[in-house]
Amino acid sequence: MGAAPVLLVGCGRLGAAMLRGWLASKTLKPADVTIMAPRVNAAMQGFAAQGVRVEPAPQWRARTVVLAVKPKVGADALKSALPLLADDAVVVSVMAGVRAASLTPLLKPGQSLARVMPSTGTAHGAGVACLHAEYARARDHAEALFAPIATVIGLEREDDLDAATALCGSGPALVFAQVAALAKGAEALGIAPDLAARMARATLTSAAASVANDPRTLDELIAEVASPGGTTEAGLKVLAGALEPLMKDAVGAAHRRAGELSETS
Ligand SMILES: NC(=O)c1ccc[n+]([C@@H]2O[C@H](COP(=O)([O-])OP(=O)(O)OC[C@H]3O[C@@H](n4cnc5c(N)ncnc54)[C@H](OP(=O)(O)O)[C@@H]3O)[C@@H](O)[C@H]2O)c1
């Protein structure tokens, strides 16, 4: 079963990123998509210029609903969207921490829910999307929608989505923060800020290409760069013992926050 027609509820940072990815990859055509949001923002104006509807047409029914609003308004937003759902629609919630149990009671018997935790890299067809659904139909439907724009990772346990939120949802920002810190390191050596930022970003792109395409383990990739007694080894010695606990704390804090959102949903 194809995903179209799709109702995108909420078109902020993540909603717009996913839609860019779906349109660029031709997973969806502009005419397949309707956006539902309280006001037309700049991103929506851009999508509307491509042919995406920014308000539902009469009698229009969605086969897929992507719920991309803040967790605290998720249930209300879904309630507003219910009259637009086909009887067998699949609702894909990308909201952090909102338990399936708080949304599924709103659905009709033929409708089902998948929870997906994507990254904004979906805009470039290079996202990560962790997926959990109780029923195979919703799981297969969501996987088909996200596979063209993300590496899809299936999770057996819904609880693991909080860790996915911390790692795959928030993680890109944790990596960007490290790239920014790397640039600061170059600035401390007298490199101009814009040049340092370009160098750091290009370094990330290069490292990401190795991670994506080289089957060796991360330790092997590190060893390839860090020849004994060389410059990389000198830098790694500074990180040793500090980076791992720091990242553990950062991912742990994001995970705790996802858990708090779960408790209030
Ligand atoms: N950003 C990420 O990288 C990321 C990653 C993984 C998961 N998520 C999840 O994705 C969801 C959206 O995050 P975001 O960063 O995209 O937030 P965001 O930029 O604030 O976008 C939310 C959008 O929803 C709109 N909205 C508010 N109430 C609505 C309603 N009742 N119906 C329809 N639209 C409504 C907002 O419009 P106004 O601005 O006009 O209020 C806004 O454009 C969150 O639940 C978050 O946990 C985000």
The ligand as an SDF file (V2000), in Angstrom:
LIG
                    3D

 48 52  0  0  0  0  0  0  0  0999 V2000
   13.9110   18.9040   15.4480 N   0  0  0  0  0  0  0  0  0  0  0  0
   14.4180   17.6750   15.4850 C   0  0  0  0  0  0  0  0  0  0  0  0
   15.5600   17.4460   15.1020 O   0  0  0  0  0  0  0  0  0  0  0  0
   13.5780   16.5130   15.9770 C   0  0  0  0  0  0  0  0  0  0  0  0
   14.1150   15.2220   15.9430 C   0  0  0  0  0  0  0  0  0  0  0  0
   13.3340   14.1420   16.3420 C   0  0  0  0  0  0  0  0  0  0  0  0
   12.0340   14.3540   16.7860 C   0  0  0  0  0  0  0  0  0  0  0  0
   11.5290   15.6130   16.8400 N   0  0  0  0  0  0  0  0  0  0  0  0
   10.1280   15.7850   17.2750 C   0  0  0  0  0  0  0  0  0  0  0  0
    9.4220   16.4050   16.2160 O   0  0  0  0  0  0  0  0  0  0  0  0
    8.3780   17.2190   16.7480 C   0  0  0  0  0  0  0  0  0  0  0  0
    8.4760   18.5900   16.0990 C   0  0  0  0  0  0  0  0  0  0  0  0
    9.7320   19.1530   16.4560 O   0  0  0  0  0  0  0  0  0  0  0  0
   10.2740   20.4320   15.6950 P   0  0  0  0  0  0  0  0  0  0  0  0
   11.6650   20.6000   16.1340 O   0  0  0  0  0  0  0  0  0  0  0  0
    9.9690   20.3320   14.2370 O   0  0  0  0  0  0  0  0  0  0  0  0
    9.3290   21.5620   16.3640 O   0  0  0  0  0  0  0  0  0  0  0  0
    8.8860   22.9350   15.7380 P   0  0  0  0  0  0  0  0  0  0  0  0
    9.9400   23.4590   14.8270 O   0  0  0  0  0  0  0  0  0  0  0  0
    8.3990   23.7880   16.8620 O   0  0  0  0  0  0  0  0  0  0  0  0
    7.6330   22.5400   14.8170 O   0  0  0  0  0  0  0  0  0  0  0  0
    6.3660   22.2690   15.3210 C   0  0  0  0  0  0  0  0  0  0  0  0
    5.3800   22.8620   14.3380 C   0  0  0  0  0  0  0  0  0  0  0  0
    4.0670   22.4740   14.7170 O   0  0  0  0  0  0  0  0  0  0  0  0
    3.2080   23.5930   14.5110 C   0  0  0  0  0  0  0  0  0  0  0  0
    2.0050   23.4020   15.3220 N   0  0  0  0  0  0  0  0  0  0  0  0
    1.7590   23.8040   16.5850 C   0  0  0  0  0  0  0  0  0  0  0  0
    0.5250   23.4110   16.9730 N   0  0  0  0  0  0  0  0  0  0  0  0
   -0.0130   22.7450   15.9120 C   0  0  0  0  0  0  0  0  0  0  0  0
   -1.2360   22.0850   15.6970 C   0  0  0  0  0  0  0  0  0  0  0  0
   -2.1790   22.0190   16.6240 N   0  0  0  0  0  0  0  0  0  0  0  0
   -1.4530   21.5040   14.4860 N   0  0  0  0  0  0  0  0  0  0  0  0
   -0.5180   21.5450   13.5200 C   0  0  0  0  0  0  0  0  0  0  0  0
    0.6910   22.1550   13.6770 N   0  0  0  0  0  0  0  0  0  0  0  0
    0.9290   22.7270   14.8620 C   0  0  0  0  0  0  0  0  0  0  0  0
    4.0490   24.7770   14.9090 C   0  0  0  0  0  0  0  0  0  0  0  0
    3.5010   25.9410   14.3560 O   0  0  0  0  0  0  0  0  0  0  0  0
    3.7800   27.3580   15.0940 P   0  0  0  0  0  0  0  0  0  0  0  0
    5.2570   27.5560   15.0940 O   0  0  0  0  0  0  0  0  0  0  0  0
    3.0300   28.3100   14.2410 O   0  0  0  0  0  0  0  0  0  0  0  0
    3.2220   27.1850   16.4880 O   0  0  0  0  0  0  0  0  0  0  0  0
    5.4100   24.3950   14.3330 C   0  0  0  0  0  0  0  0  0  0  0  0
    5.5430   24.8260   12.9850 O   0  0  0  0  0  0  0  0  0  0  0  0
    8.5570   17.2560   18.2600 C   0  0  0  0  0  0  0  0  0  0  0  0
    7.5800   16.4680   18.8700 O   0  0  0  0  0  0  0  0  0  0  0  0
    9.9430   16.6810   18.4880 C   0  0  0  0  0  0  0  0  0  0  0  0
    9.9830   15.9050   19.6750 O   0  0  0  0  0  0  0  0  0  0  0  0
   12.2540   16.6970   16.4330 C   0  0  0  0  0  0  0  0  0  0  0  0
  1  2  1  0
  2  3  2  0
  2  4  1  0
  4  5  1  0
  4 48  2  0
  5  6  2  0
  6  7  1  0
  7  8  2  0
  8  9  1  0
  8 48  1  0
  9 10  1  0
  9 46  1  0
 10 11  1  0
 11 12  1  0
 11 44  1  0
 12 13  1  0
 13 14  1  0
 14 15  2  0
 14 16  1  0
 14 17  1  0
 17 18  1  0
 18 19  2  0
 18 20  1  0
 18 21  1  0
 21 22  1  0
 22 23  1  0
 23 24  1  0
 23 42  1  0
 24 25  1  0
 25 26  1  0
 25 36  1  0
 26 27  1  0
 26 35  1  0
 27 28  2  0
 28 29  1  0
 29 30  1  0
 29 35  2  0
 30 31  1  0
 30 32  2  0
 32 33  1  0
 33 34  2  0
 34 35  1  0
 36 37  1  0
 36 42  1  0
 37 38  1  0
 38 39  2  0
 38 40  1  0
 38 41  1  0
 42 43  1  0
 44 45  1  0
 44 46  1  0
 46 47  1  0
M  CHG  2   8   1  16  -1
M  END
$$$$
